[in-house]
Amino acid sequence: MKAIQLLKSFNFLYFGLLAIFIPFLPVYLADQGLRPAQIGFIIGTGGFVTLITQPLWGMISDKTRTIRKVLLLLIFFSSVIGYFLYDSSSYLQLILFAMLLYFFLMPIDPLTESLNFTMAEKSGISYGSIRTYGALGYAVISLITGYVMTYFGANSLAFLFAGIGLISFIVSWMMPDAPVSGKPVTLSSLKHFFSNKETLLFLLLVFICAVPARMNDTFLGVYIRELGGSAKLVGLTWFLAAGSEIVVFALSFWWLRKGKEIIIISFAAAFFFIRYFVSAWITDPQLLAYLQVMQLLTFPIFYSAAIQYLYRIVPVEWRATGQTVLALLFFGVSGIIASYIGGAIYGAYGGKTLYLFISSISFIGMVFALVLYRIYGTRLDTAEEAV
């Protein structure tokens, strides 16, 4: 059980680093005087970097059959680069350090999720009981980051990021490695994974739902600041959003059912649509912040169901790489489109139009999920009843 406690601690710390990076990088860039289009360019280009680095480190992890050693390397470089990023003000320096941080920090997410799922299976506990601590870390560090940025200035994030990164490195050093598959990695198994029509349609569904979510992640903080909110309010916003995830992840053993993933995803997509549509009409930054408690009905439900579905269909020896594919769609490819197109729409038409646009994409995702459930979900339900 010591291994599980260390893994929970690592989840808390790593997702805390993501809380400083994902929602606060756009806010930091805006404080340095960058325009929405420039912010979108940096984050969108970071998505291209993620396309390369996440498959790279996922393949390295699968080939070397270790997650822990790869995590140690990635978290070390992330901590150093994160310090320099939040200590920079030059546009060229911001681009350089942001790209390097995308290279080292973002691949940790799929590797961590793979470790979470594998260790949960080995220990006979639910994935959500571990992932809950990631949501808790994201919530707590978001709140702390908002206060630190407000009272000590934007550059103080450099020390906060490096400090949490150092503690993460120490914790990951003490963690045991994940048990590895007895099957060797083969290209034929990956080819089989990608040749399945149902899998490809599922990945398309993930992509459609991920684009509006990433647009919201990128520009919510900027929009709150534009409406008159402070950095402290941005921190509270993400505290409420991530904090609401905790109960969902903790109770995943109760609501997450095998064979029901697609209908669960359609439920989450429906609330993505409602959340973003309502956001378009809110002009009070505090009210917009409080609306983020709807996160509990969207991201944690969507992502938990997506991971469970993925682990049912991916060959066991390619789990880390399969998790990487999912993360690539949610944080990489979708992030590129979300940042470039979102930045252009925000700069030209404002936040209200942006949220109307992303709510419409979420609606399409909901409809597509229902179509997939009609095609594949009933078959799964029938199969389970037969068992």
Solvent accessible surface area in square Angstrom, and as a share of the most:
residue,aa,sasa,rsa
1,M,151,0.68
2,K,153,0.65
3,A,26,0.21
4,I,3,0.02
5,Q,93,0.41
6,L,23,0.11
7,L,3,0.02
8,K,29,0.12
9,S,48,0.31
10,F,0,0.00
11,N,0,0.00
12,F,52,0.22
13,L,22,0.11
14,Y,0,0.00
15,F,6,0.03
16,G,0,0.00
17,L,0,0.00
18,L,5,0.03
19,A,0,0.00
20,I,0,0.00
21,F,1,0.01
22,I,20,0.10
23,P,1,0.01
24,F,0,0.00
25,L,2,0.01
26,P,1,0.00
27,V,0,0.00
28,Y,0,0.00
29,L,0,0.00
30,A,34,0.27
31,D,66,0.34
32,Q,50,0.22
33,G,59,0.56
34,L,19,0.09
35,R,151,0.55
36,P,37,0.23
37,A,57,0.44
38,Q,38,0.17
39,I,1,0.00
40,G,1,0.01
41,F,90,0.38
42,I,0,0.00
43,I,8,0.04
44,G,0,0.00
45,T,32,0.19
46,G,0,0.00
47,G,1,0.01
48,F,99,0.41
49,V,28,0.16
50,T,0,0.00
51,L,54,0.27
52,I,119,0.60
53,T,0,0.00
54,Q,1,0.00
55,P,40,0.25
56,L,75,0.38
57,W,25,0.09
58,G,1,0.01
59,M,58,0.26
60,I,56,0.29
61,S,3,0.02
62,D,15,0.08
63,K,127,0.54
64,T,78,0.46
65,R,118,0.43
66,T,17,0.10
67,I,15,0.08
68,R,47,0.17
69,K,133,0.57
70,V,9,0.05
71,L,0,0.00
72,L,20,0.10
73,L,78,0.39
74,L,0,0.00
75,I,0,0.00
76,F,101,0.42
77,F,78,0.32
78,S,0,0.00
79,S,12,0.08
80,V,67,0.38
81,I,15,0.08
82,G,0,0.00
83,Y,65,0.25
84,F,95,0.39
85,L,0,0.00
86,Y,0,0.00
87,D,76,0.40
88,S,7,0.05
89,S,75,0.48
90,S,50,0.32
91,Y,75,0.28
92,L,137,0.68
93,Q,87,0.39
94,L,0,0.00
95,I,34,0.17
96,L,97,0.48
97,F,38,0.16
98,A,0,0.00
99,M,28,0.12
100,L,64,0.32
101,L,0,0.00
102,Y,10,0.04
103,F,58,0.24
104,F,29,0.12
105,L,0,0.00
106,M,2,0.01
107,P,0,0.00
108,I,0,0.00
109,D,2,0.01
110,P,1,0.01
111,L,1,0.00
112,T,0,0.00
113,E,0,0.00
114,S,3,0.02
115,L,2,0.01
116,N,0,0.00
117,F,28,0.12
118,T,22,0.13
119,M,13,0.06
120,A,3,0.02
121,E,95,0.43
122,K,139,0.59
123,S,46,0.30
124,G,69,0.66
125,I,59,0.30
126,S,28,0.18
127,Y,21,0.08
128,G,0,0.00
129,S,35,0.23
130,I,0,0.00
131,R,9,0.03
132,T,15,0.09
133,Y,80,0.31
134,G,0,0.00
135,A,1,0.01
136,L,63,0.31
137,G,0,0.00
138,Y,29,0.11
139,A,1,0.01
140,V,47,0.27
141,I,11,0.06
142,S,0,0.00
143,L,48,0.24
144,I,72,0.37
145,T,0,0.00
146,G,0,0.00
147,Y,97,0.37
148,V,27,0.15
149,M,9,0.04
150,T,57,0.33
151,Y,135,0.51
152,F,154,0.64
153,G,32,0.30
154,A,17,0.13
155,N,69,0.36
156,S,21,0.14
157,L,0,0.00
158,A,1,0.00
159,F,143,0.60
160,L,35,0.17
161,F,0,0.00
162,A,27,0.21
163,G,32,0.31
164,I,16,0.08
165,G,0,0.00
166,L,109,0.54
167,I,89,0.45
168,S,0,0.00
169,F,51,0.21
170,I,88,0.45
171,V,15,0.09
172,S,0,0.00
173,W,149,0.52
174,M,105,0.47
175,M,6,0.03
176,P,60,0.38
177,D,51,0.26
178,A,10,0.08
179,P,59,0.37
180,V,76,0.43
181,S,26,0.17
182,G,78,0.75
183,K,121,0.51
184,P,98,0.62
185,V,33,0.19
186,T,53,0.31
187,L,136,0.68
188,S,79,0.51
189,S,16,0.10
190,L,31,0.15
191,K,151,0.64
192,H,126,0.56
193,F,4,0.02
194,F,72,0.30
195,S,79,0.51
196,N,67,0.34
197,K,145,0.61
198,E,28,0.13
199,T,3,0.02
200,L,85,0.42
201,L,39,0.19
202,F,1,0.00
203,L,14,0.07
204,L,82,0.41
205,L,0,0.00
206,V,0,0.00
207,F,45,0.19
208,I,31,0.15
209,C,2,0.01
210,A,0,0.00
211,V,9,0.05
212,P,0,0.00
213,A,6,0.05
214,R,7,0.02
215,M,1,0.01
216,N,3,0.02
217,D,25,0.13
218,T,4,0.02
219,F,0,0.00
220,L,0,0.00
221,G,1,0.01
222,V,14,0.08
223,Y,11,0.04
224,I,0,0.00
225,R,83,0.30
226,E,107,0.48
227,L,47,0.23
228,G,66,0.64
229,G,9,0.09
230,S,48,0.31
231,A,8,0.06
232,K,66,0.28
233,L,19,0.09
234,V,0,0.00
235,G,0,0.00
236,L,51,0.25
237,T,0,0.00
238,W,6,0.02
239,F,65,0.27
240,L,39,0.19
241,A,0,0.00
242,A,2,0.02
243,G,23,0.22
244,S,19,0.12
245,E,9,0.04
246,I,45,0.23
247,V,77,0.44
248,V,15,0.09
249,F,0,0.00
250,A,40,0.31
251,L,73,0.36
252,S,5,0.03
253,F,130,0.54
254,W,166,0.58
255,W,51,0.18
256,L,24,0.12
257,R,118,0.43
258,K,129,0.54
259,G,3,0.03
260,K,74,0.31
261,E,0,0.00
262,I,4,0.02
263,I,56,0.28
264,I,23,0.12
265,I,0,0.00
266,S,5,0.03
267,F,90,0.37
268,A,0,0.00
269,A,1,0.00
270,A,24,0.18
271,F,50,0.21
272,F,4,0.02
273,F,55,0.23
274,I,72,0.36
275,R,2,0.01
276,Y,2,0.01
277,F,86,0.36
278,V,56,0.32
279,S,1,0.01
280,A,3,0.02
281,W,137,0.48
282,I,15,0.08
283,T,109,0.63
284,D,70,0.36
285,P,22,0.14
286,Q,101,0.45
287,L,97,0.48
288,L,0,0.00
289,A,0,0.00
290,Y,110,0.42
291,L,28,0.14
292,Q,1,0.01
293,V,66,0.38
294,M,30,0.13
295,Q,17,0.07
296,L,55,0.28
297,L,54,0.27
298,T,0,0.00
299,F,27,0.11
300,P,0,0.00
301,I,16,0.08
302,F,0,0.00
303,Y,2,0.01
304,S,1,0.01
305,A,0,0.00
306,A,0,0.00
307,I,1,0.00
308,Q,23,0.10
309,Y,1,0.00
310,L,0,0.00
311,Y,11,0.04
312,R,86,0.31
313,I,54,0.27
314,V,10,0.06
315,P,28,0.18
316,V,60,0.35
317,E,20,0.09
318,W,1,0.00
319,R,46,0.17
320,A,7,0.05
321,T,9,0.05
322,G,0,0.00
323,Q,0,0.00
324,T,1,0.01
325,V,21,0.12
326,L,0,0.00
327,A,0,0.00
328,L,22,0.11
329,L,29,0.14
330,F,3,0.01
331,F,18,0.08
332,G,0,0.00
333,V,46,0.27
334,S,0,0.00
335,G,2,0.02
336,I,14,0.07
337,I,57,0.29
338,A,0,0.00
339,S,0,0.00
340,Y,75,0.29
341,I,78,0.40
342,G,0,0.00
343,G,1,0.01
344,A,61,0.47
345,I,26,0.13
346,Y,9,0.04
347,G,51,0.49
348,A,73,0.56
349,Y,156,0.59
350,G,22,0.22
351,G,3,0.03
352,K,90,0.38
353,T,55,0.32
354,L,0,0.00
355,Y,1,0.00
356,L,60,0.30
357,F,72,0.30
358,I,0,0.00
359,S,3,0.02
360,S,52,0.33
361,I,29,0.15
362,S,2,0.01
363,F,90,0.38
364,I,99,0.50
365,G,0,0.00
366,M,34,0.15
367,V,65,0.37
368,F,39,0.16
369,A,0,0.00
370,L,83,0.41
371,V,69,0.39
372,L,3,0.01
373,Y,48,0.18
374,R,195,0.71
375,I,95,0.48
376,Y,28,0.11
377,G,0,0.00
378,T,71,0.42
379,R,119,0.43
380,L,23,0.12
381,D,25,0.13
382,T,88,0.51
383,A,51,0.39
384,E,83,0.37
385,E,144,0.65
386,A,89,0.69
387,V,162,0.93
